[in-house]
């Protein structure tokens, strides 16, 4: 498995990161505190997960003063999944 695939799936191997992506998909522009409250974990824990997701370009943010508003980078996730399927020679039927 190419390194980019393994890093992508490593990001998805942690339930908390998948939950963060789901929350951001359903509620654009959430803060660390918003996510921490909804997940029932500490803000530093969420911040660390977001840092890892940002490093893989799976989430992005806008900054307003000292507050960051995060959102999922759907295009990047779709690109990574598509590349993985292409490497496996899998073609999805059109939905």
C-alpha positions as CSV (number, residue, x, y, z in Angstrom):
1,X,0.0,0.0,0.0
2,X,1.6,3.4,-1.0
3,X,2.5,5.6,1.9
4,X,-0.2,8.1,1.1
5,X,-2.8,5.4,1.4
6,X,-1.4,4.1,4.7
7,X,-1.3,7.6,6.3
8,X,-4.9,8.3,5.1
9,X,-6.2,5.0,6.6
10,X,-4.1,5.6,9.8
11,X,-6.0,8.9,10.2
12,X,-9.3,7.0,9.9
13,X,-8.2,4.2,12.3
14,X,-9.1,6.3,15.3
15,X,-12.7,6.5,16.2
16,X,-12.4,10.1,17.6
17,X,-11.0,11.4,14.3
18,X,-13.8,9.7,12.3
19,X,-16.3,11.3,14.7
20,X,-14.6,14.7,14.2
21,X,-14.9,14.3,10.4
22,X,-18.6,13.3,10.7
23,X,-19.3,16.3,13.0
24,X,-17.6,18.7,10.6
25,X,-19.4,17.2,7.7
26,X,-22.7,17.7,9.3
27,X,-21.9,21.1,11.0
28,X,-19.5,23.2,9.1
29,X,-17.3,25.7,10.9
30,X,-17.0,24.2,14.4
31,X,-14.4,25.3,16.9
32,X,-12.2,23.1,19.1
33,X,-14.5,23.8,22.0
34,X,-17.6,22.9,20.0
35,X,-16.1,19.6,19.0
36,X,-14.8,18.9,22.5
37,X,-18.3,19.5,23.9
38,X,-20.0,17.3,21.4
39,X,-17.5,14.5,21.7
40,X,-17.2,14.7,25.5
41,X,-13.4,14.9,25.5
42,X,-10.9,17.6,26.4
43,X,-10.1,20.5,24.0
44,X,-6.4,19.5,24.0
45,X,-7.3,16.0,22.8
46,X,-9.5,17.5,20.0
47,X,-6.7,19.9,19.1
48,X,-4.2,17.1,18.7
49,X,-6.6,15.1,16.4
50,X,-7.3,18.2,14.4
51,X,-3.5,18.9,14.0
52,X,-3.0,15.4,12.6
53,X,-6.0,15.7,10.3
54,X,-4.7,19.1,9.1
55,X,-1.3,17.6,8.4
56,X,-3.0,15.2,6.0
57,X,-5.2,18.0,4.5
58,X,-8.4,16.3,5.7
59,X,-9.6,19.3,7.5
60,X,-9.1,23.0,6.9
61,X,-9.9,26.1,9.0
62,X,-10.7,29.8,8.8
63,X,-9.4,32.0,11.5
64,X,-11.3,34.9,13.1
65,X,-9.2,36.7,15.6
66,X,-8.0,33.9,17.9
67,X,-10.7,31.4,17.0
68,X,-10.3,28.8,14.3
69,X,-13.4,27.4,12.6
70,X,-12.8,23.9,11.1
71,X,-14.4,22.1,8.3
72,X,-13.9,18.8,6.5
73,X,-12.0,18.8,3.3
74,X,-14.4,16.6,1.3
75,X,-12.5,17.0,-2.0
76,X,-9.3,15.7,-0.4
77,X,-11.0,12.7,1.1
78,X,-12.7,11.9,-2.2
79,X,-9.4,12.2,-4.0
80,X,-7.7,9.8,-1.6
81,X,-10.4,7.2,-1.7
82,X,-10.5,7.4,-5.5
83,X,-6.8,7.0,-5.7
84,X,-6.9,4.0,-3.4
85,X,-9.7,2.3,-5.5
86,X,-7.8,3.1,-8.7
87,X,-4.7,1.4,-7.3
88,X,-6.8,-1.6,-6.7
89,X,-8.4,-1.4,-10.2
90,X,-11.8,-1.0,-8.7
91,X,-14.4,1.0,-10.6
92,X,-17.5,2.0,-8.8
93,X,-20.8,2.0,-10.7
94,X,-22.3,5.4,-11.2
95,X,-24.9,6.0,-8.5
